């Protein structure tokens, strides 16, 4: 497996990609280009949860993906659109180097957890906003094929995770207009990419109603979606195995279910 660090911003070494690339040599020379999973760990936009980084990459590796973990802008640098631009930089980098990574550049998914779920949803909803672009970016170069939203802060409305919302808006008490502007569920439209969303009813950190608001918006917007609500489980389950500290064999199936879902998404991300 090829593991390396790629720095995406010359002025900020904290913004980087960690690669998890299966080998393509020896008797594996024939391996066709793989689908790609860009993983966005959570942490309320002020830290990155390692339990949602390498363990998730390893789980998706086992399902045949090339994987990347994005360490995006945090803390004072987390005010949008900077983290969204980090995702754009990451997707564009992967597409540009698709041959080297043995990645299908038309099949890049974003998978976000908690606050990273907000960022993944933003990448899937706001990819064509001017604020998402970086200098010299070609139109659509940053578009993911689909978004996986794991107990995500996918709404900045009444039931949001307020700490994440404050970092996104850069305001201690953001107005409704400021919250709505970066609330993915308020902007579902014809350019929104397909979604796989999962959450637990007993999440004690990110209210299940965030997920329900997003699910309702996806359905009403006609966005192809798979939505799974589990009856029990704490926040931060990640892949729900011993490696991440919260073992739930039932919920752990979400990785396999998600991998199967990606196969249903055509390369054009069609409806």
QUIRATA-V267724 format. One record per helix or strand of 3 or more residues. SS is the DSSP state (alpha for helix, beta for strand). FROM is the first residue (numbers start at 1). TO is the last residue. If there is no record, write none. Layout:
BEGIN
ss from to
SS FROM TO
SS FROM TO
END
This chain:
BEGIN
ss from to
beta 5 9
beta 12 21
alpha 26 28
beta 34 40
alpha 50 52
alpha 54 61
beta 66 71
alpha 75 78
alpha 82 96
alpha 98 101
beta 103 113
alpha 115 125
alpha 130 132
beta 146 150
alpha 162 169
alpha 176 181
alpha 184 186
beta 194 200
alpha 208 220
beta 225 230
alpha 242 244
alpha 251 262
END
